[in-house]
Amino acid sequence: MEKKSESVVAQTMKVDLAGTSYFLVANLNALRGINAALGGLAPAFAKVRDLNFDAMATVLASAAGMKPSAAEFDGLVKDIWQAENKAEIGGALSDYLVVMLNGGRASNDDAGSDGENGGSAPGKS
């Protein structure tokens, strides 16, 4: 039986933090990292919504395909804590989690958007 997908795969999303751009990719590895560290997407979403900086750093690292050392992870948490745009970062990570909840597919509203962050490789630059 052939599966047909009518949904469009979500474009890569970008979060800028402390002068570094992180490219967030919705894939199974990111899902597993978030699930293992935060107990699933729903708890992750709640923690990001509540601006839990450790959870935000966990989602960011998993989404960007990073496997940070303890010191690097602490640096991410510190950068989020000191960022002036915490709400924007939280909003971007929440948007990413919505895409993950949708199986990595863009919502119908996003399917036709040209987005500034499409086509980029995962990770940071």
C-alpha positions as CSV (number, residue, x, y, z in Angstrom):
1,M,0.0,0.0,0.0
2,E,1.5,3.3,-1.1
3,K,1.4,6.2,1.3
4,K,0.5,9.6,-0.1
5,S,1.4,12.7,1.8
6,E,-0.7,15.8,1.1
7,S,1.2,17.9,3.6
8,V,4.3,19.8,2.9
9,V,7.4,19.1,5.0
10,A,8.2,22.1,7.2
11,Q,11.0,24.4,6.2
12,T,14.0,24.6,8.5
13,M,13.5,27.2,11.2
14,K,16.1,29.5,12.6
15,V,16.8,30.9,16.0
16,D,19.4,33.6,16.6
17,L,21.0,33.5,20.0
18,A,24.1,35.4,21.2
19,G,25.4,36.1,17.7
20,T,24.9,32.5,16.6
21,S,22.2,31.2,14.2
22,Y,20.8,27.8,15.1
23,F,18.9,25.9,12.3
24,L,16.1,23.8,13.7
25,V,15.1,20.7,11.8
26,A,12.0,18.6,12.5
27,N,13.3,15.0,12.3
28,L,13.1,11.8,14.3
29,N,16.4,12.3,16.0
30,A,15.3,15.6,17.4
31,L,12.0,14.1,18.5
32,R,13.8,11.3,20.3
33,G,16.2,13.7,22.0
34,I,13.3,15.9,23.2
35,N,11.3,12.9,24.3
36,A,14.2,11.4,26.3
37,A,15.2,14.7,28.0
38,L,11.8,16.3,28.6
39,G,9.3,13.4,28.7
40,G,7.6,14.1,25.4
41,L,6.5,17.0,23.2
42,A,3.6,18.1,25.4
43,P,5.8,18.5,28.5
44,A,8.4,20.2,26.3
45,F,5.9,22.6,25.0
46,A,4.7,23.5,28.5
47,K,8.2,24.1,29.7
48,V,9.2,26.2,26.8
49,R,5.9,28.2,27.2
50,D,6.9,28.8,30.8
51,L,10.3,30.0,29.7
52,N,12.2,27.1,31.4
53,F,15.7,27.9,30.1
54,D,17.0,24.4,30.6
55,A,14.1,23.0,28.5
56,M,14.6,25.7,25.9
57,A,18.3,24.8,25.6
58,T,17.3,21.1,25.4
59,V,14.9,21.8,22.5
60,L,17.3,24.1,20.8
61,A,20.2,21.5,21.0
62,S,18.0,18.6,19.9
63,A,16.4,20.6,17.0
64,A,19.8,21.8,15.8
65,G,21.3,18.3,15.9
66,M,23.8,19.2,18.6
67,K,25.2,16.9,21.3
68,P,26.6,19.6,23.6
69,S,29.0,18.8,26.4
70,A,27.8,19.9,29.9
71,A,29.8,23.1,29.6
72,E,28.4,23.8,26.1
73,F,24.8,23.1,27.4
74,D,25.4,25.5,30.3
75,G,26.6,28.1,27.8
76,L,23.3,27.7,25.9
77,V,21.3,28.1,29.1
78,K,23.3,31.2,30.0
79,D,22.9,32.7,26.5
80,I,19.1,32.2,26.7
81,W,19.0,33.6,30.3
82,Q,20.9,36.7,29.2
83,A,19.1,37.2,25.9
84,E,17.0,40.3,25.5
85,N,14.5,38.5,23.3
86,K,13.6,35.5,25.5
87,A,9.9,35.7,24.4
88,E,11.0,35.6,20.7
89,I,13.2,32.6,21.4
90,G,10.4,30.9,23.3
91,G,8.0,31.7,20.5
92,A,10.3,30.2,17.9
93,L,10.9,27.1,19.9
94,S,7.1,26.8,20.5
95,D,6.5,27.1,16.7
96,Y,9.1,24.4,16.2
97,L,7.3,22.1,18.7
98,V,4.0,22.6,16.9
99,V,5.7,21.4,13.7
100,M,7.0,18.4,15.6
101,L,3.5,17.7,16.9
102,N,2.4,17.8,13.3
103,G,4.8,15.0,12.4
104,G,7.4,17.4,10.9
105,R,4.9,18.8,8.4
106,A,4.1,22.5,7.9
107,S,0.6,23.6,8.9
108,N,-1.6,24.6,6.0
109,D,-0.9,28.2,6.9
110,D,2.9,27.7,6.5
111,A,2.8,25.5,3.4
112,G,3.0,28.4,0.9
113,S,5.2,30.8,2.8
114,D,8.5,31.7,1.5
115,G,10.1,32.0,5.0
116,E,13.5,33.5,5.4
117,N,14.9,30.4,7.0
118,G,14.1,27.6,4.5
119,G,16.7,25.4,2.9
120,S,19.4,25.8,5.6
121,A,21.4,23.0,7.0
122,P,20.8,21.9,10.6
123,G,23.1,23.0,13.3
124,K,24.6,26.4,14.0
125,S,26.5,29.0,12.0
